[in-house]
Protein backbone atom coordinates (compact mmCIF):
# COMPACT_ATOMS: atom_id res chain seq x y z
CA UNK A 1 0.00 0.00 0.00
CA UNK A 2 2.88 2.37 0.78
CA UNK A 3 4.54 1.88 -2.62
CA UNK A 4 1.25 1.99 -4.54
CA UNK A 5 0.03 5.00 -2.57
CA UNK A 6 3.33 6.79 -3.15
CA UNK A 7 2.91 6.33 -6.88
CA UNK A 8 -0.52 7.98 -6.77
CA UNK A 9 0.71 10.83 -4.56
CA UNK A 10 3.70 11.52 -6.82
CA UNK A 11 1.46 11.39 -9.91
CA UNK A 12 -0.82 14.03 -8.37
CA UNK A 13 2.17 16.19 -7.40
CA UNK A 14 3.80 16.06 -10.84
CA UNK A 15 0.57 16.54 -12.84
CA UNK A 16 -0.55 19.44 -10.63
CA UNK A 17 2.86 21.08 -11.06
CA UNK A 18 2.78 20.66 -14.85
CA UNK A 19 -0.66 22.31 -14.96
CA UNK A 20 0.24 25.18 -12.61
CA UNK A 21 3.58 25.83 -14.34
CA UNK A 22 1.97 25.89 -17.79
CA UNK A 23 -0.68 28.37 -16.64
CA UNK A 24 1.96 30.48 -14.85
CA UNK A 25 4.27 30.64 -17.88
CA UNK A 26 1.51 31.63 -20.31
CA UNK A 27 -0.18 34.09 -17.92
CA UNK A 28 3.07 35.66 -16.71
CA UNK A 29 4.43 36.01 -20.25
CA UNK A 30 1.24 37.66 -21.50
CA UNK A 31 1.36 40.06 -18.54
CA UNK A 32 5.05 40.76 -19.16
CA UNK A 33 4.62 41.75 -22.81
CA UNK A 34 1.23 43.47 -22.41
CA UNK A 35 0.55 47.20 -22.21
CA UNK A 36 0.88 48.85 -18.80
CA UNK A 37 -2.86 48.99 -18.07
CA UNK A 38 -3.41 45.33 -18.94
CA UNK A 39 -0.30 44.27 -16.99
CA UNK A 40 -1.56 46.18 -13.93
CA UNK A 41 -4.99 44.58 -14.22
CA UNK A 42 -3.56 41.05 -14.53
CA UNK A 43 -1.21 41.56 -11.59
CA UNK A 44 -3.99 43.00 -9.40
CA UNK A 45 -6.07 39.91 -10.17
CA UNK A 46 -3.12 37.70 -9.20
CA UNK A 47 -2.66 39.58 -5.92
CA UNK A 48 -6.36 39.27 -5.09
CA UNK A 49 -6.18 35.49 -5.57
CA UNK A 50 -2.98 35.33 -3.52
CA UNK A 51 -4.65 37.21 -0.65
CA UNK A 52 -7.08 34.30 -0.23
CA UNK A 53 -5.56 31.22 1.50
CA UNK A 54 -5.02 28.69 -1.29
CA UNK A 55 -6.31 25.77 0.78
CA UNK A 56 -9.71 27.51 1.08
CA UNK A 57 -9.94 27.94 -2.70
CA UNK A 58 -8.93 24.31 -3.25
CA UNK A 59 -11.47 23.04 -0.70
CA UNK A 60 -14.20 25.20 -2.29
CA UNK A 61 -13.47 24.02 -5.84
CA UNK A 62 -13.10 20.39 -4.78
CA UNK A 63 -16.38 20.53 -2.83
CA UNK A 64 -18.15 21.77 -5.99
CA UNK A 65 -16.67 18.94 -8.07
CA UNK A 66 -17.72 16.29 -5.57
CA UNK A 67 -16.27 12.77 -5.86
CA UNK A 68 -12.53 13.03 -6.38
CA UNK A 69 -10.03 11.00 -8.38
CA UNK A 70 -6.26 11.53 -8.85
CA UNK A 71 -6.68 13.52 -12.09
CA UNK A 72 -9.41 15.83 -10.73
CA UNK A 73 -7.41 16.46 -7.53
CA UNK A 74 -4.32 17.32 -9.60
CA UNK A 75 -6.32 19.67 -11.84
CA UNK A 76 -7.87 21.47 -8.84
CA UNK A 77 -4.47 21.92 -7.18
CA UNK A 78 -2.86 22.94 -10.50
CA UNK A 79 -5.38 25.66 -11.37
CA UNK A 80 -5.12 27.20 -7.89
CA UNK A 81 -1.33 27.28 -7.40
CA UNK A 82 0.15 29.15 -10.39
CA UNK A 83 0.16 32.72 -9.07
CA UNK A 84 3.61 32.96 -7.43
CA UNK A 85 5.40 31.48 -10.43
CA UNK A 86 3.51 33.78 -12.81
CA UNK A 87 4.78 36.86 -10.93
CA UNK A 88 8.39 35.74 -11.37
CA UNK A 89 7.80 34.94 -15.05
CA UNK A 90 6.23 38.37 -15.58
CA UNK A 91 9.20 40.11 -13.94
CA UNK A 92 11.73 38.17 -16.05
CA UNK A 93 9.81 38.79 -19.29
CA UNK A 94 9.58 42.54 -18.65
CA UNK A 95 13.38 42.68 -18.39
CA UNK A 96 13.98 41.04 -21.78
CA UNK A 97 10.89 41.95 -23.82
CA UNK A 98 12.67 44.83 -25.59
CA UNK A 99 15.75 42.80 -26.48
CA UNK A 100 16.84 43.00 -30.11
CA UNK A 101 16.25 39.32 -30.89
CA UNK A 102 12.68 39.49 -29.58
CA UNK A 103 11.93 42.69 -31.52
CA UNK A 104 13.43 41.07 -34.62
CA UNK A 105 11.20 38.02 -34.18
CA UNK A 106 8.13 40.27 -33.91
CA UNK A 107 9.14 42.17 -37.05
CA UNK A 108 9.53 38.84 -38.86
CA UNK A 109 5.89 38.04 -38.01
CA UNK A 110 6.47 35.46 -35.27
CA UNK A 111 3.41 34.84 -33.09
CA UNK A 112 3.35 35.00 -29.29
CA UNK A 113 3.74 31.26 -28.65
CA UNK A 114 6.71 30.99 -31.03
CA UNK A 115 8.46 33.87 -29.24
CA UNK A 116 7.57 32.34 -25.88
CA UNK A 117 9.02 28.94 -26.81
CA UNK A 118 12.11 30.11 -28.69
CA UNK A 119 13.14 33.29 -26.87
CA UNK A 120 11.33 33.91 -23.59
CA UNK A 121 11.22 30.44 -21.99
CA UNK A 122 14.98 29.70 -22.28
CA UNK A 123 15.70 32.99 -20.49
CA UNK A 124 13.48 32.54 -17.43
CA UNK A 125 13.19 28.76 -17.00
CA UNK A 126 16.20 28.63 -14.64
CA UNK A 127 14.68 31.39 -12.47
CA UNK A 128 11.50 29.39 -11.80
CA UNK A 129 12.95 25.87 -11.50
CA UNK A 130 13.26 26.12 -7.71
CA UNK A 131 9.56 26.97 -7.37
CA UNK A 132 8.56 24.32 -9.92
CA UNK A 133 10.35 21.60 -7.93
CA UNK A 134 8.97 22.73 -4.58
CA UNK A 135 5.46 22.90 -6.08
CA UNK A 136 5.58 19.12 -6.50
CA UNK A 137 6.02 18.74 -2.75
CA UNK A 138 3.35 21.35 -2.02
CA UNK A 139 0.84 19.53 -4.24
CA UNK A 140 1.53 16.21 -2.48
CA UNK A 141 1.05 17.91 0.89
CA UNK A 142 -2.22 19.54 -0.23
CA UNK A 143 -3.55 16.20 -1.49
CA UNK A 144 -2.75 14.65 1.90
CA UNK A 145 -4.49 17.57 3.66
CA UNK A 146 -7.63 17.20 1.53
CA UNK A 147 -7.78 13.46 2.16
CA UNK A 148 -7.25 14.00 5.89
CA UNK A 149 -10.18 16.47 5.88
CA UNK A 150 -12.37 13.91 4.11
CA UNK A 151 -12.77 15.74 0.77
CA UNK A 152 -9.80 14.24 -1.03
CA UNK A 153 -9.42 10.81 -2.56
CA UNK A 154 -11.89 8.12 -1.46
CA UNK A 155 -10.52 5.29 0.68
CA UNK A 156 -10.66 2.81 -2.21
CA UNK A 157 -8.01 4.88 -4.04
CA UNK A 158 -4.82 4.36 -2.07
CA UNK A 159 -2.49 7.33 -1.59
CA UNK A 160 -0.47 8.54 1.37
CA UNK A 161 -3.16 11.15 1.97
CA UNK A 162 -6.04 8.67 1.94
CA UNK A 163 -4.06 6.42 4.30
CA UNK A 164 -3.60 9.36 6.68
CA UNK A 165 -7.37 9.98 6.57
CA UNK A 166 -7.70 6.77 8.66
CA UNK A 167 -5.94 8.53 11.54
CA UNK A 168 -8.92 8.72 13.90
CA UNK A 169 -9.94 5.07 13.46
CA UNK A 170 -6.32 3.92 13.67
CA UNK A 171 -5.68 5.76 16.93
CA UNK A 172 -8.95 4.58 18.49
CA UNK A 173 -8.12 0.98 17.60
CA UNK A 174 -4.48 1.40 18.68
CA UNK A 175 -3.16 0.60 15.18
CA UNK A 176 -0.78 3.55 15.29
CA UNK A 177 1.50 2.22 12.52
CA UNK A 178 -1.27 2.71 9.94
CA UNK A 179 -0.72 6.48 10.11
CA UNK A 180 2.91 6.55 11.29
CA UNK A 181 4.42 4.76 8.27
CA UNK A 182 2.68 6.75 5.47
CA UNK A 183 3.27 9.91 7.51
CA UNK A 184 7.01 9.20 7.67
CA UNK A 185 7.18 8.46 3.94
CA UNK A 186 5.27 11.67 3.21
CA UNK A 187 7.54 13.81 5.40
CA UNK A 188 10.74 12.22 4.01
CA UNK A 189 9.53 12.74 0.42
CA UNK A 190 8.67 16.40 1.08
CA UNK A 191 12.07 16.99 2.70
CA UNK A 192 13.83 15.36 -0.26
CA UNK A 193 11.88 17.46 -2.77
CA UNK A 194 12.68 20.62 -0.80
CA UNK A 195 16.37 19.72 -0.80
CA UNK A 196 16.29 19.14 -4.57
CA UNK A 197 14.65 22.55 -5.01
CA UNK A 198 17.29 24.15 -2.78
CA UNK A 199 20.06 22.47 -4.81
CA UNK A 200 18.55 23.84 -8.04
CA UNK A 201 18.34 27.34 -6.51
CA UNK A 202 21.97 27.27 -5.32
CA UNK A 203 23.15 26.06 -8.74
CA UNK A 204 21.25 28.90 -10.44
CA UNK A 205 22.80 31.42 -8.03
CA UNK A 206 26.30 30.08 -8.85
CA UNK A 207 25.63 30.39 -12.58
CA UNK A 208 24.44 33.99 -12.18
CA UNK A 209 27.45 34.89 -10.02
CA UNK A 210 29.81 33.38 -12.64
CA UNK A 211 28.14 35.53 -15.29
Buried (B, 14 or more C-beta within 10 A) or exposed (E): EEEEBBEBBBBBBBBBBBBBBEBBBBBBBBBBBBEEEEBEEBBEEBEEBEEEEBEEBBBEBBEEEEEBBBEBBBBBBBBBBBBBBBBBBBBBBBEBBEEEEBEEBBEEEBEEEEBBEEBBBEBBBBBBBBBBBBBBBBBBBBBBBBBBEEBBBEEEBBBBBBBBBBBEEBEEEEEEEBBEBBBEBBEEBBEEBBEBBEEBBEEBEEEEEEE
